[in-house]
Amino acid sequence: MWASACPPAPCLSVRGPGVPAGSDRWVLTDPRAVLSVAGLEVCQFSRDASVAEAWLIAQEPYLASRDFGHTVDSVEKLIKRHEAFEKSTAGWAERFAALEKPTTLELKEHQTPERTEEETG
């Protein structure tokens, strides 16, 4: 589904100067490569956010339930469902945290020092 909306980006990155041949570190020197990576990150974020949203929507009926358990058996079932829900939520916490990570473009903006009026003359 997402493959058609977000085709894989061409490899426009090159190994930077001073980076050993066996290194996995790549330096994006071509502005098109930065935009390509940014576009790929946008597609990945969109996919991950959609999956997270679908999971949250699926949890709404459970959270909105007015079943408080009227017998001991039903209370025990509710406790087990709640424990399963807590485990599921803990598993999703990492995915939600990943959605808050800054993108390559945001990181690049923070690395570039802003020029003051005195510098620009």
Biopython code that builds the backbone (N, CA, C, O; Angstrom):
import numpy as np
from Bio.PDB.StructureBuilder import StructureBuilder

atoms = [
    (1, "MET", "N", (0.837, -1.187, 0.000)),
    (1, "MET", "CA", (0.000, 0.000, 0.000)),
    (1, "MET", "C", (0.876, 1.242, 0.000)),
    (1, "MET", "O", (0.650, 2.143, -0.808)),
    (2, "TRP", "N", (1.881, 1.320, 0.893)),
    (2, "TRP", "CA", (2.725, 2.509, 0.973)),
    (2, "TRP", "C", (3.787, 2.505, -0.110)),
    (2, "TRP", "O", (4.343, 3.554, -0.437)),
    (3, "ALA", "N", (4.076, 1.340, -0.668)),
    (3, "ALA", "CA", (5.146, 1.274, -1.659)),
    (3, "ALA", "C", (4.832, 2.146, -2.865)),
    (3, "ALA", "O", (5.730, 2.782, -3.415)),
    (4, "SER", "N", (3.576, 2.186, -3.283)),
    (4, "SER", "CA", (3.236, 3.002, -4.440)),
    (4, "SER", "C", (3.256, 4.488, -4.102)),
    (4, "SER", "O", (3.597, 5.313, -4.950)),
    (5, "ALA", "N", (2.896, 4.833, -2.875)),
    (5, "ALA", "CA", (2.890, 6.236, -2.474)),
    (5, "ALA", "C", (4.287, 6.752, -2.183)),
    (5, "ALA", "O", (4.561, 7.935, -2.381)),
    (6, "CYS", "N", (5.167, 5.893, -1.722)),
    (6, "CYS", "CA", (6.520, 6.288, -1.339)),
    (6, "CYS", "C", (7.528, 5.343, -1.964)),
    (6, "CYS", "O", (7.963, 4.390, -1.317)),
    (7, "PRO", "N", (7.909, 5.590, -3.214)),
    (7, "PRO", "CA", (8.881, 4.701, -3.843)),
    (7, "PRO", "C", (10.230, 4.811, -3.147)),
    (7, "PRO", "O", (10.536, 5.845, -2.554)),
    (8, "PRO", "N", (11.038, 3.762, -3.212)),
    (8, "PRO", "CA", (12.341, 3.828, -2.569)),
    (8, "PRO", "C", (13.186, 4.929, -3.187)),
    (8, "PRO", "O", (13.181, 5.127, -4.402)),
    (9, "ALA", "N", (13.898, 5.630, -2.350)),
    (9, "ALA", "CA", (14.727, 6.736, -2.813)),
    (9, "ALA", "C", (15.994, 6.201, -3.461)),
    (9, "ALA", "O", (16.561, 5.215, -2.989)),
    (10, "PRO", "N", (16.450, 6.842, -4.546)),
    (10, "PRO", "CA", (17.706, 6.415, -5.156)),
    (10, "PRO", "C", (18.865, 6.713, -4.220)),
    (10, "PRO", "O", (18.795, 7.629, -3.401)),
    (11, "CYS", "N", (19.897, 5.957, -4.342)),
    (11, "CYS", "CA", (21.069, 6.146, -3.476)),
    (11, "CYS", "C", (21.855, 7.346, -3.985)),
    (11, "CYS", "O", (22.614, 7.230, -4.947)),
    (12, "LEU", "N", (21.681, 8.477, -3.356)),
    (12, "LEU", "CA", (22.365, 9.688, -3.755)),
    (12, "LEU", "C", (23.445, 10.091, -2.770)),
    (12, "LEU", "O", (24.083, 11.131, -2.928)),
    (13, "SER", "N", (23.647, 9.273, -1.759)),
    (13, "SER", "CA", (24.649, 9.614, -0.761)),
    (13, "SER", "C", (25.997, 9.046, -1.168)),
    (13, "SER", "O", (26.078, 8.021, -1.846)),
    (14, "VAL", "N", (27.034, 9.714, -0.752)),
    (14, "VAL", "CA", (28.393, 9.253, -1.041)),
    (14, "VAL", "C", (29.163, 9.195, 0.249)),
    (14, "VAL", "O", (28.834, 9.885, 1.213)),
    (15, "ARG", "N", (30.178, 8.381, 0.268)),
    (15, "ARG", "CA", (31.008, 8.283, 1.462)),
    (15, "ARG", "C", (31.807, 9.576, 1.572)),
    (15, "ARG", "O", (32.426, 10.024, 0.607)),
    (16, "GLY", "N", (31.785, 10.153, 2.736)),
    (16, "GLY", "CA", (32.447, 11.435, 2.958)),
    (16, "GLY", "C", (33.956, 11.308, 3.015)),
    (16, "GLY", "O", (34.481, 10.214, 3.221)),
    (17, "PRO", "N", (34.663, 12.425, 2.835)),
    (17, "PRO", "CA", (36.119, 12.394, 2.901)),
    (17, "PRO", "C", (36.584, 12.029, 4.306)),
    (17, "PRO", "O", (35.997, 12.459, 5.298)),
    (18, "GLY", "N", (37.618, 11.251, 4.375)),
    (18, "GLY", "CA", (38.172, 10.869, 5.671)),
    (18, "GLY", "C", (37.440, 9.730, 6.345)),
    (18, "GLY", "O", (37.778, 9.352, 7.467)),
    (19, "VAL", "N", (36.441, 9.177, 5.675)),
    (19, "VAL", "CA", (35.691, 8.057, 6.250)),
    (19, "VAL", "C", (36.320, 6.774, 5.712)),
    (19, "VAL", "O", (36.389, 6.594, 4.496)),
    (20, "PRO", "N", (36.777, 5.882, 6.583)),
    (20, "PRO", "CA", (37.425, 4.644, 6.122)),
    (20, "PRO", "C", (36.512, 3.819, 5.229)),
    (20, "PRO", "O", (35.290, 3.842, 5.374)),
    (21, "ALA", "N", (37.123, 3.095, 4.307)),
    (21, "ALA", "CA", (36.358, 2.305, 3.335)),
    (21, "ALA", "C", (35.469, 1.263, 3.999)),
    (21, "ALA", "O", (34.400, 0.963, 3.466)),
    (22, "GLY", "N", (35.857, 0.705, 5.123)),
    (22, "GLY", "CA", (35.056, -0.320, 5.786)),
    (22, "GLY", "C", (33.978, 0.240, 6.693)),
    (22, "GLY", "O", (33.231, -0.519, 7.309)),
    (23, "SER", "N", (33.888, 1.566, 6.784)),
    (23, "SER", "CA", (32.950, 2.196, 7.702)),
    (23, "SER", "C", (31.540, 2.161, 7.152)),
    (23, "SER", "O", (31.324, 2.202, 5.941)),
    (24, "ASP", "N", (30.580, 2.083, 8.067)),
    (24, "ASP", "CA", (29.174, 2.127, 7.673)),
    (24, "ASP", "C", (28.647, 3.552, 7.658)),
    (24, "ASP", "O", (27.486, 3.776, 7.317)),
    (25, "ARG", "N", (29.481, 4.517, 8.023)),
    (25, "ARG", "CA", (29.034, 5.906, 8.091)),
    (25, "ARG", "C", (29.030, 6.522, 6.703)),
    (25, "ARG", "O", (30.015, 6.436, 5.970)),
    (26, "TRP", "N", (27.931, 7.134, 6.354)),
    (26, "TRP", "CA", (27.792, 7.797, 5.059)),
    (26, "TRP", "C", (27.494, 9.258, 5.311)),
    (26, "TRP", "O", (26.866, 9.613, 6.309)),
    (27, "VAL", "N", (27.942, 10.091, 4.415)),
    (27, "VAL", "CA", (27.712, 11.523, 4.533)),
    (27, "VAL", "C", (26.877, 11.960, 3.342)),
    (27, "VAL", "O", (27.217, 11.664, 2.197)),
    (28, "LEU", "N", (25.793, 12.659, 3.606)),
    (28, "LEU", "CA", (24.946, 13.161, 2.533)),
    (28, "LEU", "C", (25.491, 14.504, 2.083)),
    (28, "LEU", "O", (25.395, 15.503, 2.797)),
    (29, "THR", "N", (26.067, 14.512, 0.879)),
    (29, "THR", "CA", (26.646, 15.755, 0.377)),
    (29, "THR", "C", (25.777, 16.396, -0.684)),
    (29, "THR", "O", (25.846, 17.607, -0.892)),
    (30, "ASP", "N", (24.980, 15.622, -1.342)),
    (30, "ASP", "CA", (24.113, 16.127, -2.410)),
    (30, "ASP", "C", (22.799, 16.616, -1.798)),
    (30, "ASP", "O", (22.147, 15.859, -1.078)),
    (31, "PRO", "N", (22.390, 17.873, -2.068)),
    (31, "PRO", "CA", (21.112, 18.363, -1.506)),
    (31, "PRO", "C", (19.925, 17.486, -1.906)),
    (31, "PRO", "O", (18.963, 17.353, -1.149)),
    (32, "ARG", "N", (19.996, 16.892, -3.093)),
    (32, "ARG", "CA", (18.909, 15.999, -3.515)),
    (32, "ARG", "C", (18.849, 14.770, -2.622)),
    (32, "ARG", "O", (17.773, 14.226, -2.372)),
    (33, "ALA", "N", (20.014, 14.333, -2.142)),
    (33, "ALA", "CA", (20.036, 13.167, -1.255)),
    (33, "ALA", "C", (19.365, 13.499, 0.066)),
    (33, "ALA", "O", (18.626, 12.682, 0.614)),
    (34, "VAL", "N", (19.620, 14.697, 0.578)),
    (34, "VAL", "CA", (18.991, 15.115, 1.834)),
    (34, "VAL", "C", (17.483, 15.161, 1.656)),
    (34, "VAL", "O", (16.741, 14.694, 2.521)),
    (35, "LEU", "N", (17.022, 15.720, 0.543)),
    (35, "LEU", "CA", (15.581, 15.770, 0.280)),
    (35, "LEU", "C", (15.006, 14.378, 0.078)),
    (35, "LEU", "O", (13.882, 14.097, 0.496)),
    (36, "SER", "N", (15.778, 13.505, -0.562)),
    (36, "SER", "CA", (15.326, 12.140, -0.774)),
    (36, "SER", "C", (15.169, 11.417, 0.555)),
    (36, "SER", "O", (14.178, 10.722, 0.776)),
    (37, "VAL", "N", (16.150, 11.580, 1.443)),
    (37, "VAL", "CA", (16.072, 10.970, 2.769)),
    (37, "VAL", "C", (14.910, 11.566, 3.548)),
    (37, "VAL", "O", (14.183, 10.847, 4.233)),
    (38, "ALA", "N", (14.732, 12.881, 3.443)),
    (38, "ALA", "CA", (13.629, 13.537, 4.140)),
    (38, "ALA", "C", (12.289, 13.006, 3.638)),
    (38, "ALA", "O", (11.380, 12.764, 4.431)),
    (39, "GLY", "N", (12.167, 12.825, 2.337)),
    (39, "GLY", "CA", (10.931, 12.280, 1.771)),
    (39, "GLY", "C", (10.669, 10.866, 2.244)),
    (39, "GLY", "O", (9.531, 10.498, 2.536)),
    (40, "LEU", "N", (11.728, 10.073, 2.318)),
    (40, "LEU", "CA", (11.592, 8.705, 2.805)),
    (40, "LEU", "C", (11.176, 8.704, 4.270)),
    (40, "LEU", "O", (10.325, 7.913, 4.678)),
    (41, "GLU", "N", (11.778, 9.595, 5.064)),
    (41, "GLU", "CA", (11.408, 9.685, 6.479)),
    (41, "GLU", "C", (9.951, 10.103, 6.640)),
    (41, "GLU", "O", (9.263, 9.612, 7.535)),
    (42, "VAL", "N", (9.476, 11.001, 5.786)),
    (42, "VAL", "CA", (8.074, 11.437, 5.844)),
    (42, "VAL", "C", (7.154, 10.248, 5.555)),
    (42, "VAL", "O", (6.142, 10.057, 6.230)),
    (43, "CYS", "N", (7.516, 9.457, 4.549)),
    (43, "CYS", "CA", (6.708, 8.282, 4.221)),
    (43, "CYS", "C", (6.706, 7.267, 5.362)),
    (43, "CYS", "O", (5.665, 6.701, 5.695)),
    (44, "GLN", "N", (7.870, 7.043, 5.954)),
    (44, "GLN", "CA", (7.953, 6.107, 7.071)),
    (44, "GLN", "C", (7.175, 6.620, 8.276)),
    (44, "GLN", "O", (6.488, 5.851, 8.948)),
    (45, "PHE", "N", (7.281, 7.920, 8.550)),
    (45, "PHE", "CA", (6.530, 8.496, 9.661)),
    (45, "PHE", "C", (5.033, 8.349, 9.407)),
    (45, "PHE", "O", (4.280, 7.979, 10.308)),
    (46, "SER", "N", (4.611, 8.635, 8.201)),
    (46, "SER", "CA", (3.196, 8.524, 7.863)),
    (46, "SER", "C", (2.698, 7.094, 8.071)),
    (46, "SER", "O", (1.620, 6.874, 8.622)),
    (47, "ARG", "N", (3.494, 6.135, 7.625)),
    (47, "ARG", "CA", (3.119, 4.728, 7.794)),
    (47, "ARG", "C", (3.041, 4.371, 9.279)),
    (47, "ARG", "O", (2.056, 3.789, 9.733)),
    (48, "ASP", "N", (4.083, 4.724, 10.030)),
    (48, "ASP", "CA", (4.128, 4.386, 11.460)),
    (48, "ASP", "C", (3.008, 5.090, 12.234)),
    (48, "ASP", "O", (2.399, 4.501, 13.127)),
    (49, "ALA", "N", (2.743, 6.347, 11.887)),
    (49, "ALA", "CA", (1.680, 7.086, 12.567)),
    (49, "ALA", "C", (0.314, 6.480, 12.257)),
    (49, "ALA", "O", (-0.548, 6.419, 13.133)),
    (50, "SER", "N", (0.110, 6.033, 11.020)),
    (50, "SER", "CA", (-1.162, 5.398, 10.655)),
    (50, "SER", "C", (-1.369, 4.097, 11.409)),
    (50, "SER", "O", (-2.474, 3.804, 11.866)),
    (51, "VAL", "N", (-0.304, 3.320, 11.537)),
    (51, "VAL", "CA", (-0.396, 2.052, 12.275)),
    (51, "VAL", "C", (-0.694, 2.330, 13.752)),
    (51, "VAL", "O", (-1.528, 1.659, 14.360)),
    (52, "ALA", "N", (-0.010, 3.317, 14.318)),
    (52, "ALA", "CA", (-0.232, 3.668, 15.725)),
    (52, "ALA", "C", (-1.659, 4.178, 15.930)),
    (52, "ALA", "O", (-2.316, 3.829, 16.910)),
    (53, "GLU", "N", (-2.125, 4.997, 15.004)),
    (53, "GLU", "CA", (-3.495, 5.518, 15.114)),
    (53, "GLU", "C", (-4.520, 4.387, 15.036)),
    (53, "GLU", "O", (-5.502, 4.380, 15.778)),
    (54, "ALA", "N", (-4.286, 3.435, 14.136)),
    (54, "ALA", "CA", (-5.203, 2.298, 14.014)),
    (54, "ALA", "C", (-5.231, 1.492, 15.313)),
    (54, "ALA", "O", (-6.289, 1.034, 15.742)),
    (55, "TRP", "N", (-4.055, 1.322, 15.937)),
    (55, "TRP", "CA", (-3.997, 0.596, 17.205)),
    (55, "TRP", "C", (-4.769, 1.350, 18.282)),
    (55, "TRP", "O", (-5.519, 0.748, 19.050)),
    (56, "LEU", "N", (-4.583, 2.668, 18.337)),
    (56, "LEU", "CA", (-5.304, 3.469, 19.335)),
    (56, "LEU", "C", (-6.814, 3.387, 19.128)),
    (56, "LEU", "O", (-7.567, 3.256, 20.093)),
    (57, "ILE", "N", (-7.253, 3.464, 17.891)),
    (57, "ILE", "CA", (-8.688, 3.379, 17.587)),
    (57, "ILE", "C", (-9.229, 2.014, 17.992)),
    (57, "ILE", "O", (-10.351, 1.905, 18.487)),
    (58, "ALA", "N", (-8.422, 0.967, 17.777)),
    (58, "ALA", "CA", (-8.856, -0.383, 18.157)),
    (58, "ALA", "C", (-8.987, -0.519, 19.673)),
    (58, "ALA", "O", (-9.743, -1.369, 20.143)),
    (59, "GLN", "N", (-8.280, 0.288, 20.442)),
    (59, "GLN", "CA", (-8.324, 0.207, 21.907)),
    (59, "GLN", "C", (-9.501, 0.984, 22.496)),
    (59, "GLN", "O", (-9.870, 0.751, 23.647)),
    (60, "GLU", "N", (-10.092, 1.892, 21.740)),
    (60, "GLU", "CA", (-11.178, 2.727, 22.263)),
    (60, "GLU", "C", (-12.348, 1.939, 22.837)),
    (60, "GLU", "O", (-12.820, 2.270, 23.924)),
    (61, "PRO", "N", (-12.834, 0.906, 22.145)),
    (61, "PRO", "CA", (-13.964, 0.155, 22.730)),
    (61, "PRO", "C", (-13.612, -0.455, 24.088)),
    (61, "PRO", "O", (-14.445, -0.492, 24.993)),
    (62, "TYR", "N", (-12.377, -0.932, 24.221)),
    (62, "TYR", "CA", (-11.952, -1.511, 25.496)),
    (62, "TYR", "C", (-11.949, -0.448, 26.587)),
    (62, "TYR", "O", (-12.414, -0.695, 27.700)),
    (63, "LEU", "N", (-11.433, 0.717, 26.275)),
    (63, "LEU", "CA", (-11.337, 1.793, 27.266)),
    (63, "LEU", "C", (-12.692, 2.406, 27.589)),
    (63, "LEU", "O", (-12.905, 2.884, 28.703)),
    (64, "ALA", "N", (-13.605, 2.398, 26.629)),
    (64, "ALA", "CA", (-14.918, 3.001, 26.836)),
    (64, "ALA", "C", (-15.928, 2.018, 27.434)),
    (64, "ALA", "O", (-17.071, 2.386, 27.703)),
    (65, "SER", "N", (-15.507, 0.785, 27.638)),
    (65, "SER", "CA", (-16.408, -0.244, 28.154)),
    (65, "SER", "C", (-16.923, 0.129, 29.538)),
    (65, "SER", "O", (-16.177, 0.627, 30.381)),
    (66, "ARG", "N", (-18.192, -0.116, 29.755)),
    (66, "ARG", "CA", (-18.807, 0.126, 31.060)),
    (66, "ARG", "C", (-18.977, -1.177, 31.839)),
    (66, "ARG", "O", (-19.692, -1.217, 32.840)),
    (67, "ASP", "N", (-18.320, -2.237, 31.380)),
    (67, "ASP", "CA", (-18.380, -3.524, 32.063)),
    (67, "ASP", "C", (-17.419, -3.483, 33.239)),
    (67, "ASP", "O", (-16.206, -3.581, 33.056)),
    (68, "PHE", "N", (-17.955, -3.339, 34.445)),
    (68, "PHE", "CA", (-17.132, -3.249, 35.647)),
    (68, "PHE", "C", (-17.029, -4.587, 36.368)),
    (68, "PHE", "O", (-16.349, -4.689, 37.390)),
    (69, "GLY", "N", (-17.684, -5.591, 35.857)),
    (69, "GLY", "CA", (-17.645, -6.902, 36.487)),
    (69, "GLY", "C", (-18.610, -6.981, 37.652)),
    (69, "GLY", "O", (-18.452, -6.300, 38.665)),
    (70, "HIS", "N", (-19.610, -7.825, 37.484)),
    (70, "HIS", "CA", (-20.631, -7.942, 38.518)),
    (70, "HIS", "C", (-20.512, -9.242, 39.303)),
    (70, "HIS", "O", (-21.173, -9.431, 40.324)),
    (71, "THR", "N", (-19.659, -10.133, 38.810)),
    (71, "THR", "CA", (-19.420, -11.383, 39.531)),
    (71, "THR", "C", (-17.909, -11.559, 39.687)),
    (71, "THR", "O", (-17.122, -10.860, 39.049)),
    (72, "VAL", "N", (-17.529, -12.474, 40.520)),
    (72, "VAL", "CA", (-16.103, -12.729, 40.744)),
    (72, "VAL", "C", (-15.434, -13.184, 39.441)),
    (72, "VAL", "O", (-14.325, -12.754, 39.126)),
    (73, "ASP", "N", (-16.116, -14.056, 38.686)),
    (73, "ASP", "CA", (-15.556, -14.542, 37.421)),
    (73, "ASP", "C", (-15.347, -13.396, 36.421)),
    (73, "ASP", "O", (-14.313, -13.317, 35.759)),
    (74, "SER", "N", (-16.339, -12.518, 36.327)),
    (74, "SER", "CA", (-16.209, -11.420, 35.366)),
    (74, "SER", "C", (-15.118, -10.435, 35.799)),
    (74, "SER", "O", (-14.451, -9.850, 34.947)),
    (75, "VAL", "N", (-14.930, -10.245, 37.092)),
    (75, "VAL", "CA", (-13.862, -9.373, 37.590)),
    (75, "VAL", "C", (-12.501, -9.989, 37.270)),
    (75, "VAL", "O", (-11.580, -9.280, 36.864)),
    (76, "GLU", "N", (-12.370, -11.307, 37.451)),
    (76, "GLU", "CA", (-11.111, -11.979, 37.130)),
    (76, "GLU", "C", (-10.787, -11.860, 35.644)),
    (76, "GLU", "O", (-9.633, -11.656, 35.268)),
    (77, "LYS", "N", (-11.819, -11.991, 34.796)),
    (77, "LYS", "CA", (-11.612, -11.823, 33.352)),
    (77, "LYS", "C", (-11.177, -10.396, 33.031)),
    (77, "LYS", "O", (-10.293, -10.183, 32.203)),
    (78, "LEU", "N", (-11.800, -9.426, 33.688)),
    (78, "LEU", "CA", (-11.413, -8.029, 33.476)),
    (78, "LEU", "C", (-9.970, -7.770, 33.908)),
    (78, "LEU", "O", (-9.247, -7.027, 33.245)),
    (79, "ILE", "N", (-9.560, -8.369, 34.994)),
    (79, "ILE", "CA", (-8.177, -8.209, 35.469)),
    (79, "ILE", "C", (-7.203, -8.784, 34.436)),
    (79, "ILE", "O", (-6.185, -8.164, 34.127)),
    (80, "LYS", "N", (-7.517, -9.967, 33.905)),
    (80, "LYS", "CA", (-6.656, -10.574, 32.885)),
    (80, "LYS", "C", (-6.616, -9.719, 31.626)),
    (80, "LYS", "O", (-5.554, -9.540, 31.031)),
    (81, "ARG", "N", (-7.768, -9.188, 31.216)),
    (81, "ARG", "CA", (-7.807, -8.311, 30.039)),
    (81, "ARG", "C", (-6.994, -7.048, 30.292)),
    (81, "ARG", "O", (-6.309, -6.554, 29.397)),
    (82, "HIS", "N", (-7.072, -6.535, 31.500)),
    (82, "HIS", "CA", (-6.321, -5.324, 31.835)),
    (82, "HIS", "C", (-4.813, -5.597, 31.819)),
    (82, "HIS", "O", (-4.041, -4.774, 31.326)),
    (83, "GLU", "N", (-4.397, -6.732, 32.347)),
    (83, "GLU", "CA", (-2.979, -7.090, 32.326)),
    (83, "GLU", "C", (-2.484, -7.241, 30.887)),
    (83, "GLU", "O", (-1.383, -6.801, 30.558)),
    (84, "ALA", "N", (-3.292, -7.860, 30.037)),
    (84, "ALA", "CA", (-2.928, -7.998, 28.621)),
    (84, "ALA", "C", (-2.837, -6.624, 27.960)),
    (84, "ALA", "O", (-1.952, -6.374, 27.142)),
    (85, "PHE", "N", (-3.761, -5.744, 28.323)),
    (85, "PHE", "CA", (-3.745, -4.385, 27.777)),
    (85, "PHE", "C", (-2.482, -3.641, 28.208)),
    (85, "PHE", "O", (-1.877, -2.931, 27.404)),
    (86, "GLU", "N", (-2.082, -3.796, 29.467)),
    (86, "GLU", "CA", (-0.859, -3.143, 29.958)),
    (86, "GLU", "C", (0.372, -3.655, 29.216)),
    (86, "GLU", "O", (1.258, -2.867, 28.885)),
    (87, "LYS", "N", (0.445, -4.958, 28.950)),
    (87, "LYS", "CA", (1.568, -5.518, 28.199)),
    (87, "LYS", "C", (1.591, -4.954, 26.784)),
    (87, "LYS", "O", (2.642, -4.573, 26.268)),
    (88, "SER", "N", (0.427, -4.908, 26.175)),
    (88, "SER", "CA", (0.332, -4.372, 24.816)),
    (88, "SER", "C", (0.743, -2.908, 24.777)),
    (88, "SER", "O", (1.461, -2.483, 23.872)),
    (89, "THR", "N", (0.292, -2.149, 25.747)),
    (89, "THR", "CA", (0.633, -0.726, 25.822)),
    (89, "THR", "C", (2.131, -0.545, 26.014)),
    (89, "THR", "O", (2.727, 0.342, 25.403)),
    (90, "ALA", "N", (2.742, -1.360, 26.840)),
    (90, "ALA", "CA", (4.190, -1.272, 27.061)),
    (90, "ALA", "C", (4.944, -1.550, 25.766)),
    (90, "ALA", "O", (5.960, -0.912, 25.489)),
    (91, "GLY", "N", (4.457, -2.490, 24.980)),
    (91, "GLY", "CA", (5.078, -2.789, 23.693)),
    (91, "GLY", "C", (4.961, -1.651, 22.703)),
    (91, "GLY", "O", (5.852, -1.447, 21.878)),
    (92, "TRP", "N", (3.889, -0.921, 22.776)),
    (92, "TRP", "CA", (3.677, 0.197, 21.857)),
    (92, "TRP", "C", (4.381, 1.474, 22.310)),
    (92, "TRP", "O", (4.545, 2.397, 21.512)),
    (93, "ALA", "N", (4.794, 1.546, 23.556)),
    (93, "ALA", "CA", (5.445, 2.761, 24.064)),
    (93, "ALA", "C", (6.683, 3.105, 23.243)),
    (93, "ALA", "O", (6.930, 4.275, 22.953)),
    (94, "GLU", "N", (7.453, 2.101, 22.871)),
    (94, "GLU", "CA", (8.660, 2.333, 22.069)),
    (94, "GLU", "C", (8.302, 2.872, 20.687)),
    (94, "GLU", "O", (8.989, 3.745, 20.157)),
    (95, "ARG", "N", (7.228, 2.349, 20.110)),
    (95, "ARG", "CA", (6.808, 2.831, 18.789)),
    (95, "ARG", "C", (6.349, 4.291, 18.847)),
    (95, "ARG", "O", (6.646, 5.080, 17.949)),
    (96, "PHE", "N", (5.627, 4.637, 19.906)),
    (96, "PHE", "CA", (5.181, 6.024, 20.046)),
    (96, "PHE", "C", (6.374, 6.946, 20.285)),
    (96, "PHE", "O", (6.402, 8.067, 19.778)),
    (97, "ALA", "N", (7.348, 6.485, 21.048)),
    (97, "ALA", "CA", (8.558, 7.279, 21.290)),
    (97, "ALA", "C", (9.323, 7.496, 19.986)),
    (97, "ALA", "O", (9.902, 8.562, 19.775)),
    (98, "ALA", "N", (9.325, 6.494, 19.117)),
    (98, "ALA", "CA", (10.020, 6.625, 17.829)),
    (98, "ALA", "C", (9.378, 7.713, 16.959)),
    (98, "ALA", "O", (10.054, 8.342, 16.144)),
    (99, "LEU", "N", (8.085, 7.927, 17.136)),
    (99, "LEU", "CA", (7.411, 8.971, 16.356)),
    (99, "LEU", "C", (7.847, 10.368, 16.786)),
    (99, "LEU", "O", (7.648, 11.332, 16.047)),
    (100, "GLU", "N", (8.436, 10.484, 17.965)),
    (100, "GLU", "CA", (8.872, 11.787, 18.472)),
    (100, "GLU", "C", (10.323, 12.104, 18.117)),
    (100, "GLU", "O", (10.788, 13.215, 18.368)),
    (101, "LYS", "N", (11.045, 11.139, 17.535)),
    (101, "LYS", "CA", (12.449, 11.372, 17.184)),
    (101, "LYS", "C", (12.551, 12.439, 16.100)),
    (101, "LYS", "O", (11.712, 12.491, 15.200)),
    (102, "PRO", "N", (13.572, 13.291, 16.179)),
    (102, "PRO", "CA", (13.741, 14.306, 15.138)),
    (102, "PRO", "C", (14.175, 13.668, 13.815)),
    (102, "PRO", "O", (14.859, 12.644, 13.801)),
    (103, "THR", "N", (13.773, 14.279, 12.727)),
    (103, "THR", "CA", (14.137, 13.781, 11.407)),
    (103, "THR", "C", (15.538, 14.245, 11.039)),
    (103, "THR", "O", (16.126, 15.075, 11.732)),
    (104, "THR", "N", (16.063, 13.712, 9.958)),
    (104, "THR", "CA", (17.386, 14.116, 9.472)),
    (104, "THR", "C", (17.410, 15.606, 9.175)),
    (104, "THR", "O", (18.388, 16.291, 9.474)),
    (105, "LEU", "N", (16.339, 16.100, 8.589)),
    (105, "LEU", "CA", (16.267, 17.524, 8.258)),
    (105, "LEU", "C", (16.271, 18.377, 9.525)),
    (105, "LEU", "O", (16.929, 19.417, 9.566)),
    (106, "GLU", "N", (15.550, 17.951, 10.550)),
    (106, "GLU", "CA", (15.537, 18.687, 11.818)),
    (106, "GLU", "C", (16.915, 18.664, 12.475)),
    (106, "GLU", "O", (17.370, 19.675, 13.010)),
    (107, "LEU", "N", (17.571, 17.512, 12.433)),
    (107, "LEU", "CA", (18.912, 17.407, 13.006)),
    (107, "LEU", "C", (19.892, 18.307, 12.260)),
    (107, "LEU", "O", (20.752, 18.947, 12.865)),
    (108, "LYS", "N", (19.748, 18.345, 10.942)),
    (108, "LYS", "CA", (20.634, 19.189, 10.130)),
    (108, "LYS", "C", (20.407, 20.663, 10.453)),
    (108, "LYS", "O", (21.363, 21.437, 10.491)),
    (109, "GLU", "N", (19.161, 21.060, 10.686)),
    (109, "GLU", "CA", (18.861, 22.450, 11.046)),
    (109, "GLU", "C", (19.526, 22.829, 12.367)),
    (109, "GLU", "O", (20.024, 23.944, 12.519)),
    (110, "HIS", "N", (19.531, 21.907, 13.313)),
    (110, "HIS", "CA", (20.135, 22.184, 14.620)),
    (110, "HIS", "C", (21.657, 22.218, 14.552)),
    (110, "HIS", "O", (22.296, 22.875, 15.373)),
    (111, "GLN", "N", (22.244, 21.519, 13.585)),
    (111, "GLN", "CA", (23.691, 21.502, 13.448)),
    (111, "GLN", "C", (24.215, 22.752, 12.752)),
    (111, "GLN", "O", (25.337, 23.184, 13.015)),
    (112, "THR", "N", (23.410, 23.334, 11.867)),
    (112, "THR", "CA", (23.827, 24.508, 11.127)),
    (112, "THR", "C", (23.705, 25.724, 12.029)),
    (112, "THR", "O", (22.602, 26.056, 12.464)),
    (113, "PRO", "N", (24.819, 26.400, 12.323)),
    (113, "PRO", "CA", (24.724, 27.589, 13.183)),
    (113, "PRO", "C", (23.992, 28.706, 12.451)),
    (113, "PRO", "O", (24.216, 28.961, 11.268)),
    (114, "GLU", "N", (23.108, 29.363, 13.200)),
    (114, "GLU", "CA", (22.371, 30.477, 12.605)),
    (114, "GLU", "C", (23.284, 31.695, 12.528)),
    (114, "GLU", "O", (24.051, 31.969, 13.451)),
    (115, "ARG", "N", (23.195, 32.408, 11.437)),
    (115, "ARG", "CA", (24.020, 33.577, 11.243)),
    (115, "ARG", "C", (23.335, 34.790, 11.863)),
    (115, "ARG", "O", (22.131, 34.998, 11.713)),
    (116, "THR", "N", (24.139, 35.582, 12.562)),
    (116, "THR", "CA", (23.598, 36.780, 13.200)),
    (116, "THR", "C", (23.588, 37.919, 12.187)),
    (116, "THR", "O", (24.167, 37.803, 11.107)),
    (117, "GLU", "N", (22.936, 39.006, 12.535)),
    (117, "GLU", "CA", (22.872, 40.177, 11.654)),
    (117, "GLU", "C", (24.258, 40.764, 11.432)),
    (117, "GLU", "O", (24.547, 41.280, 10.352)),
    (118, "GLU", "N", (25.126, 40.688, 12.451)),
    (118, "GLU", "CA", (26.489, 41.223, 12.334)),
    (118, "GLU", "C", (27.267, 40.442, 11.273)),
    (118, "GLU", "O", (28.046, 41.034, 10.526)),
    (119, "GLU", "N", (27.068, 39.120, 11.196)),
    (119, "GLU", "CA", (27.780, 38.292, 10.224)),
    (119, "GLU", "C", (27.308, 38.562, 8.815)),
    (119, "GLU", "O", (28.106, 38.584, 7.877)),
    (120, "THR", "N", (25.993, 38.769, 8.661)),
    (120, "THR", "CA", (25.441, 38.971, 7.327)),
    (120, "THR", "C", (25.668, 40.386, 6.828)),
    (120, "THR", "O", (25.516, 40.644, 5.634)),
    (121, "GLY", "N", (26.029, 41.311, 7.708)),
    (121, "GLY", "CA", (26.425, 42.652, 7.363)),
    (121, "GLY", "C", (25.302, 43.507, 7.009)),
    (121, "GLY", "O", (25.495, 44.680, 6.692)),
]
sb = StructureBuilder()
sb.init_structure("model")
sb.init_model(0)
sb.init_chain("A")
sb.init_seg("    ")
for serial, (resi, resn, name, xyz) in enumerate(atoms, 1):
    if name == "N":
        sb.init_residue(resn, " ", resi, " ")
    sb.init_atom(name, np.array(xyz, "f"), 0.0, 1.0, " ", f" {name:<3s}", serial, name[0])
structure = sb.get_structure()
